Amino acid sequence: MTSINFEFMSVPKIVCSPGSAGTLAEHCRALAITRPMLVTDKGLLATGILKPVISKLEAEGLVPFVYSDIQADPPEHIVLSAKQAAVDAGTDGIIAVGGGSSLDVAKLIAALVPGDQPLQKMYGIDQIKQKRLPLILVPTTAGTGSEVTPISIITTGETTKSGVVSHQLLPDIALLDAELTLGLPPSITAATGIDAMVHAIEAFTSKKKKNPYSDMLAKEALRLISSNLLTAVRQGNNVEARSKVLLGAMLAGQAFANAPVAAVHALAYPLGGNYHIPHGLSNALVLPHVLRFNASDDWAIEQYAQLMTCVTTDNSCGDAQLDCAHFIELVEALLIDVAIPRTLSALNIPESDLPKLANEAMQQQRLLVNNPRYLSEADALAIYQAAW
């Protein structure tokens, strides 16, 4: 049920415009940043796409320090190394340009540098006890929405992850420049776009904190992504399609930052942790099966029926059950159209591993409590079996 009693948090400033990465120096000056640390990954740095960004910062009198030792599913030691590098460089502000991993690490660097609170004491909800450095986040993938979420996910063990959730991790500025996404391969464009769609769907059906603001954002996010993702995948240099998917991913990020995600993510995390499957693809693999599982719940049927008109120009038929079924069919059709892998077996995941995955998914109770329908370990196993 949508509550009219809610809190909503987001970033104080959003810049959404192709080419806007060229204005970073101006934003740095507004935040009194003179020695920014630019956090990215080696792959993105090697493309040369950041050269004009760095040159512009230097031309404007800033002294940027580039840190590119970021890796997917960043482990704790990367965060701690990056923090020490920032201290050694005399960094007074953080700019992240990259995917979700770069943005997540940048948030924690900004939180760690100014004080002596250790990273281990920041895990959990609202545990950061010190002010952070000025922070600007610039996504180069349209998926995680990390640029507008107060969350950072870090790998803490061989297959386990932990989250830091704090308003301190919301940046001062989220800057969306679709030109930075033009080089993204079709497979990554598809997986990250589906990830953003999942954020929107799960925010709209989030049991505990669903609210009118997140609903509005989730529906517009779903409309933008579903109507432009296929074009972005097939026409990678289409700036308009890229811009709309990037904006949709950000709106979905704002939505789920306030109305948290649920079972799709809970079942996706063990896939990423055990087999290093990219997060967006992990979500896509279980998405249609979780939707069908939830669609036996009357409340979920009503919610999915409302989302149907966000993913098609078709009008509602007036029957919630039929609209719900049509919504799930349309989502699955998009998964097929963007040519994303569809089954666990296609990724060489042994069928014998499914019970272990189901058991691990049940550890994600912070997410499962948001799901429209109660999900048991047996239900999780049945979903994995359907996805296999």
Backbone torsions as a table, in degrees:
resi	resn	phi	psi	omega
1	MET	NA	135.3	179.5
2	THR	-74.8	124.9	-178.3
3	SER	-95.2	140.7	173.4
4	ILE	-94.0	2.6	173.2
5	ASN	-107.3	104.4	-174.8
6	PHE	-156.9	163.4	169.7
7	GLU	-114.1	146.0	178.4
8	PHE	-134.4	125.0	179.8
9	MET	-117.5	142.4	172.5
10	SER	-158.0	-175.7	-176.6
11	VAL	-75.7	151.3	179.8
12	PRO	-72.8	-23.6	-177.1
13	LYS	-145.4	132.9	176.1
14	ILE	-124.2	130.0	175.5
15	VAL	-115.6	122.0	-177.5
16	CYS	-128.7	100.9	-177.7
17	SER	-167.7	130.6	174.9
18	PRO	-57.4	133.2	-179.9
19	GLY	88.4	-1.1	-174.1
20	SER	-71.4	-12.3	175.1
21	ALA	-62.6	-21.3	177.1
22	GLY	-70.5	-9.1	180.0
23	THR	-101.0	12.1	-175.6
24	LEU	-59.8	-37.5	-179.5
25	ALA	-60.2	-41.4	178.4
26	GLU	-60.3	-42.3	179.9
27	HIS	-70.4	-35.2	176.3
28	CYS	-61.2	-44.9	179.9
29	ARG	-61.4	-39.7	179.6
30	ALA	-62.9	-27.3	-179.7
31	LEU	-100.5	9.0	179.6
32	ALA	61.3	33.7	175.6
33	ILE	-92.1	125.7	177.1
34	THR	-117.1	-27.7	-179.2
35	ARG	-124.8	73.9	-176.8
36	PRO	-74.4	144.3	168.7
37	MET	-95.9	121.5	-179.9
38	LEU	-98.4	109.9	-175.3
39	VAL	-95.1	126.3	-179.9
40	THR	-154.5	-167.5	176.3
41	ASP	-122.0	161.2	-174.6
42	LYS	-62.1	-37.8	-179.4
43	GLY	-61.9	-45.5	179.7
44	LEU	-67.3	-40.1	179.5
45	LEU	-61.5	-38.5	-177.8
46	ALA	-67.8	-22.2	179.7
47	THR	-70.8	-19.9	-178.5
48	GLY	84.8	-0.5	-175.7
49	ILE	-67.6	-21.4	-178.8
50	LEU	-91.2	-8.3	-178.0
51	LYS	-55.5	-50.8	179.6
52	PRO	-65.9	-29.8	177.7
53	VAL	-65.3	-47.8	-179.6
54	ILE	-65.9	-42.8	179.8
55	SER	-61.2	-40.1	-179.7
56	LYS	-65.9	-41.4	177.3
57	LEU	-59.8	-45.2	-179.3
58	GLU	-66.6	-39.8	-179.8
59	ALA	-64.2	-26.5	179.8
60	GLU	-89.0	8.3	174.7
61	GLY	89.6	7.9	177.6
62	LEU	-89.2	162.9	-178.8
63	VAL	-120.8	82.4	-177.3
64	PRO	-76.6	141.0	174.7
65	PHE	-114.6	117.2	-175.7
66	VAL	-90.3	124.9	176.3
67	TYR	-118.1	116.8	-172.6
68	SER	-123.7	19.4	-178.4
69	ASP	-86.3	31.0	-179.9
70	ILE	-85.0	141.8	176.5
71	GLN	-131.0	162.2	179.7
72	ALA	-62.2	148.7	-177.6
73	ASP	48.9	59.5	-169.6
74	PRO	-58.7	130.2	176.4
75	PRO	-82.5	167.1	-177.6
76	GLU	-55.5	-41.0	-173.9
77	HIS	-64.3	-28.8	176.5
78	ILE	-67.4	-43.4	179.1
79	VAL	-60.5	-45.3	-176.9
80	LEU	-69.1	-37.6	176.5
81	SER	-64.9	-41.9	-179.9
82	ALA	-65.1	-39.9	178.5
83	LYS	-61.9	-44.0	-179.7
84	GLN	-65.8	-38.1	178.2
85	ALA	-62.7	-38.0	178.9
86	ALA	-66.0	-41.9	178.3
87	VAL	-63.3	-47.4	-177.9
88	ASP	-62.0	-32.1	-177.5
89	ALA	-85.7	-2.9	-178.5
90	GLY	67.7	32.6	-177.1
91	THR	-62.5	135.6	176.9
92	ASP	-119.7	12.7	176.6
93	GLY	-175.5	154.5	-175.6
94	ILE	-119.8	132.3	170.2
95	ILE	-120.2	127.1	173.8
96	ALA	-111.4	131.5	174.5
97	VAL	-127.8	110.7	-178.0
98	GLY	162.8	-161.2	177.8
99	GLY	-83.6	-170.4	-174.6
100	GLY	-58.7	-35.5	-178.6
101	SER	-65.1	-44.3	178.7
102	SER	-63.0	-42.2	-178.8
103	LEU	-67.4	-40.7	179.7
104	ASP	-63.3	-43.2	179.4
105	VAL	-66.5	-41.9	-179.4
106	ALA	-59.2	-40.2	178.5
107	LYS	-58.4	-43.9	-177.3
108	LEU	-73.2	-35.1	174.7
109	ILE	-58.1	-46.5	-178.7
110	ALA	-60.6	-35.6	-179.6
111	ALA	-78.3	-31.4	-174.0
112	LEU	-82.5	-36.4	-169.7
113	VAL	-61.8	-44.5	-171.1
114	PRO	-70.7	-16.0	-175.8
115	GLY	-136.3	-161.6	-176.9
116	ASP	-117.1	12.4	177.9
117	GLN	-69.4	125.9	-179.1
118	PRO	-74.3	156.6	-179.8
119	LEU	-57.9	-39.9	-176.9
120	GLN	-60.0	-25.4	-179.6
121	LYS	-87.1	-2.1	-178.9
122	MET	-96.8	-16.5	-178.6
123	TYR	-63.2	143.1	-178.2
124	GLY	109.4	-160.8	-175.6
125	ILE	-106.2	125.7	176.3
126	ASP	54.8	45.3	179.8
127	GLN	-100.5	-7.2	179.6
128	ILE	-74.9	124.0	-172.8
129	LYS	-110.7	10.2	-177.4
130	GLN	-136.0	158.9	179.1
131	LYS	-71.6	155.8	179.2
132	ARG	-106.8	170.3	172.1
133	LEU	-73.3	158.8	171.1
134	PRO	-55.1	143.9	-169.2
135	LEU	-141.2	127.1	176.3
136	ILE	-124.2	127.6	-177.8
137	LEU	-116.7	129.4	-176.0
138	VAL	-127.6	100.2	-177.5
139	PRO	-75.3	144.0	174.4
140	THR	-113.9	3.5	170.9
141	THR	-127.1	147.7	179.6
142	ALA	-101.3	81.8	-174.7
143	GLY	-155.9	-66.5	-168.5
144	THR	-69.0	-31.5	-173.4
145	GLY	70.2	12.8	-175.8
146	SER	-58.2	-24.1	-178.4
147	GLU	-66.5	-13.7	-180.0
148	VAL	-130.3	18.4	178.3
149	THR	-113.0	148.6	179.2
150	PRO	-90.6	38.1	-170.6
151	ILE	-130.1	140.5	171.0
152	SER	-134.6	126.7	-178.4
153	ILE	-107.1	126.8	-175.7
154	ILE	-125.7	142.0	176.0
155	THR	-78.1	122.1	-174.3
156	THR	-112.2	-8.6	179.4
157	GLY	-152.5	-168.7	-177.3
158	GLU	-63.7	-39.5	-179.2
159	THR	-130.8	10.8	-174.4
160	THR	-113.9	151.1	177.4
161	LYS	-129.9	154.4	175.5
162	SER	-132.3	154.3	-177.8
163	GLY	-116.8	145.3	168.1
164	VAL	-108.4	122.8	-178.8
165	VAL	-123.2	115.8	-177.4
166	SER	-162.4	142.9	176.3
167	HIS	-60.0	-20.9	178.8
168	GLN	-64.8	-20.4	-178.2
169	LEU	-86.3	-7.5	173.0
170	LEU	-70.6	130.4	-176.5
171	PRO	-74.7	169.7	172.0
172	ASP	-74.0	-36.1	-178.4
173	ILE	-140.9	132.0	167.4
174	ALA	-105.6	121.8	-175.2
175	LEU	-115.6	118.0	-177.4
176	LEU	-106.3	110.0	179.7
177	ASP	-122.4	100.7	-175.2
178	ALA	-63.1	-21.8	178.7
179	GLU	-62.1	-26.4	179.1
180	LEU	-75.7	-10.9	-179.3
181	THR	-100.0	-1.1	-172.1
182	LEU	-65.8	-27.3	-178.4
183	GLY	-87.7	3.7	-176.4
184	LEU	-69.6	127.4	180.0
185	PRO	-62.8	154.9	-179.1
186	PRO	-54.6	-40.9	-177.0
187	SER	-64.0	-40.2	179.6
188	ILE	-74.0	-38.4	176.0
189	THR	-57.5	-44.7	-179.4
190	ALA	-65.2	-49.3	-175.4
191	ALA	-65.5	-42.4	-179.1
192	THR	-70.1	-35.0	177.4
193	GLY	-65.1	-40.8	177.0
194	ILE	-66.3	-37.2	175.5
195	ASP	-55.2	-46.6	179.9
196	ALA	-64.9	-37.8	176.3
197	MET	-61.2	-41.1	178.1
198	VAL	-62.1	-41.3	177.2
199	HIS	-56.9	-44.7	-179.1
200	ALA	-65.9	-46.6	-178.4
201	ILE	-62.7	-46.1	-176.8
202	GLU	-72.8	-30.7	174.7
203	ALA	-65.2	-41.1	-178.4
204	PHE	-67.0	-27.3	-178.2
205	THR	-109.7	16.7	-179.5
206	SER	-69.2	120.8	-170.8
207	LYS	-66.3	-39.9	-167.1
208	LYS	-89.8	-39.1	-171.7
209	LYS	-123.6	18.3	175.3
210	LYS	-56.3	133.5	-177.0
211	ASN	-148.7	164.4	-175.5
212	PRO	-59.5	-35.0	-178.3
213	TYR	-69.1	-47.9	179.9
214	SER	-66.6	-35.2	177.0
215	ASP	-59.2	-47.2	-179.2
216	MET	-59.7	-46.1	-179.6
217	LEU	-65.4	-42.7	-177.9
218	ALA	-62.9	-42.4	-178.3
219	LYS	-67.3	-42.1	179.1
220	GLU	-68.9	-37.1	176.4
221	ALA	-60.0	-46.2	-178.5
222	LEU	-64.4	-38.6	178.5
223	ARG	-63.7	-47.9	-178.1
224	LEU	-63.9	-44.7	-175.9
225	ILE	-71.2	-48.4	-175.0
226	SER	-64.4	-29.8	-177.2
227	SER	-90.9	-6.4	-177.4
228	ASN	-127.7	-12.2	-174.4
229	LEU	-64.6	-43.7	-178.1
230	LEU	-61.7	-40.4	176.6
231	THR	-63.2	-43.4	179.6
232	ALA	-62.7	-35.9	178.9
233	VAL	-70.3	-44.7	-173.7
234	ARG	-86.4	-25.9	179.2
235	GLN	-125.5	77.6	-171.3
236	GLY	-59.4	-20.7	-179.2
237	ASN	-97.7	11.2	178.3
238	ASN	-79.6	98.6	-173.8
239	VAL	-64.2	-36.8	-178.7
240	GLU	-64.1	-46.9	178.6
241	ALA	-63.5	-43.9	178.4
242	ARG	-59.3	-42.8	-178.9
243	SER	-62.8	-41.5	-177.5
244	LYS	-70.3	-38.2	176.9
245	VAL	-67.9	-40.1	178.5
246	LEU	-62.8	-43.6	176.9
247	LEU	-64.2	-42.8	178.7
248	GLY	-60.1	-41.0	178.9
249	ALA	-63.5	-38.1	178.4
250	MET	-67.3	-43.9	178.7
251	LEU	-61.6	-39.8	176.8
252	ALA	-64.0	-37.0	176.7
253	GLY	-62.6	-43.6	176.6
254	GLN	-61.9	-39.5	-178.8
255	ALA	-64.4	-51.8	-174.6
256	PHE	-78.1	-16.4	173.1
257	ALA	-65.4	-22.0	-177.6
258	ASN	-113.9	-22.8	175.1
259	ALA	-128.2	92.7	-163.6
260	PRO	-63.9	157.4	-179.7
261	VAL	-73.2	174.8	-167.9
262	ALA	-139.1	-127.8	-166.8
263	ALA	-66.8	-33.6	179.0
264	VAL	-57.9	-47.7	179.9
265	HIS	-68.3	-37.8	-179.5
266	ALA	-61.1	-38.2	179.5
267	LEU	-83.4	-20.3	178.5
268	ALA	-76.9	-35.6	-175.0
269	TYR	-57.7	-43.4	177.8
270	PRO	-63.2	-29.8	177.6
271	LEU	-66.5	-42.4	177.7
272	GLY	-68.3	-42.4	-176.4
273	GLY	-67.5	-37.9	-175.3
274	ASN	-89.2	-32.7	-172.3
275	TYR	-123.1	4.3	178.9
276	HIS	55.4	36.1	173.8
277	ILE	-76.3	132.3	179.5
278	PRO	-53.3	145.1	-171.3
279	HIS	-57.6	-44.0	-178.9
280	GLY	-62.2	-41.2	178.2
281	LEU	-66.9	-39.8	177.3
282	SER	-57.4	-44.1	177.9
283	ASN	-62.5	-44.4	-176.9
284	ALA	-62.3	-35.5	-176.9
285	LEU	-64.3	-34.2	-176.7
286	VAL	-103.8	-11.8	-172.8
287	LEU	-52.5	-57.5	-175.1
288	PRO	-62.6	-30.7	-177.4
289	HIS	-75.0	-35.6	174.6
290	VAL	-69.0	-39.9	178.3
291	LEU	-59.7	-44.3	179.9
292	ARG	-65.9	-38.8	177.3
293	PHE	-60.8	-47.1	-178.6
294	ASN	-67.5	-25.8	-172.4
295	ALA	-73.7	8.1	170.2
296	SER	-97.3	1.9	178.0
297	ASP	-99.7	129.4	-174.8
298	ASP	-58.5	-41.8	-178.5
299	TRP	-66.9	-42.6	179.0
300	ALA	-63.0	-39.0	178.1
301	ILE	-56.8	-45.7	-179.7
302	GLU	-63.0	-40.6	-178.5
303	GLN	-68.0	-47.4	179.5
304	TYR	-63.7	-34.7	177.8
305	ALA	-62.1	-38.4	178.4
306	GLN	-66.7	-32.0	-178.9
307	LEU	-78.4	-15.6	-176.5
308	MET	-55.1	-44.6	-176.5
309	THR	-73.6	-6.8	176.0
310	CYS	-83.5	-17.2	-176.2
311	VAL	-115.0	10.8	179.0
312	THR	-159.5	161.7	173.8
313	THR	-89.2	-2.5	177.3
314	ASP	-64.1	144.6	174.9
315	ASN	-82.5	156.4	174.1
316	SER	-62.6	142.4	177.5
317	CYS	-86.6	-5.2	178.8
318	GLY	89.9	-4.3	177.9
319	ASP	-113.5	113.0	-173.9
320	ALA	-59.1	-39.8	-177.9
321	GLN	-65.1	-41.1	178.9
322	LEU	-69.5	-40.4	177.8
323	ASP	-64.5	-38.9	177.7
324	CYS	-61.9	-46.6	179.9
325	ALA	-62.6	-39.9	179.6
326	HIS	-65.7	-39.6	177.5
327	PHE	-57.8	-47.7	-178.5
328	ILE	-64.7	-39.6	177.2
329	GLU	-61.5	-40.9	-178.6
330	LEU	-68.1	-40.1	177.8
331	VAL	-62.9	-44.9	-179.5
332	GLU	-66.0	-36.0	177.7
333	ALA	-63.4	-37.3	177.9
334	LEU	-66.8	-39.3	176.7
335	LEU	-58.5	-39.4	178.4
336	ILE	-68.6	-44.6	-176.6
337	ASP	-62.8	-37.7	-178.0
338	VAL	-84.3	3.6	172.6
339	ALA	59.7	41.7	178.0
340	ILE	-87.5	145.4	176.1
341	PRO	-54.2	140.7	-169.8
342	ARG	-107.8	-21.5	-173.0
343	THR	-129.6	155.0	175.9
344	LEU	-67.8	-35.8	-179.2
345	SER	-64.2	-32.7	178.9
346	ALA	-65.0	-20.8	178.6
347	LEU	-102.3	16.2	174.7
348	ASN	63.1	32.1	174.3
349	ILE	-84.2	120.7	-177.5
350	PRO	-63.6	138.1	177.8
351	GLU	-61.4	-29.2	-179.7
352	SER	-67.5	-15.9	179.7
353	ASP	-83.2	-11.5	-171.8
354	LEU	-60.5	-41.7	177.3
355	PRO	-60.4	-37.5	177.6
356	LYS	-64.1	-41.2	179.0
357	LEU	-63.3	-41.9	179.4
358	ALA	-61.9	-41.4	178.7
359	ASN	-63.9	-41.5	179.9
360	GLU	-68.7	-35.5	178.8
361	ALA	-61.7	-32.5	-178.7
362	MET	-69.6	-13.1	176.7
363	GLN	-76.1	-11.7	-177.3
364	GLN	-92.2	51.3	-176.9
365	GLN	-65.0	-27.5	178.9
366	ARG	-62.7	-24.6	177.2
367	LEU	-94.0	-42.1	-175.2
368	LEU	-63.0	-27.9	179.1
369	VAL	-67.0	-16.2	179.6
370	ASN	-88.9	-8.6	-174.0
371	ASN	-71.8	143.7	-179.5
372	PRO	-60.4	-29.4	-178.3
373	ARG	-125.4	138.6	176.7
374	TYR	-57.9	135.6	-177.3
375	LEU	-124.7	119.6	179.4
376	SER	-93.3	174.8	178.0
377	GLU	-64.8	-36.2	177.5
378	ALA	-65.3	-37.6	176.8
379	ASP	-64.5	-43.3	179.8
380	ALA	-60.4	-43.1	178.9
381	LEU	-62.0	-42.2	-179.9
382	ALA	-63.7	-36.4	178.2
383	ILE	-67.1	-45.1	176.8
384	TYR	-61.2	-38.6	179.2
385	GLN	-65.1	-39.6	178.1
386	ALA	-66.5	-32.9	-180.0
387	ALA	-80.0	-18.1	-175.6
388	TRP	-73.2	NA	NA
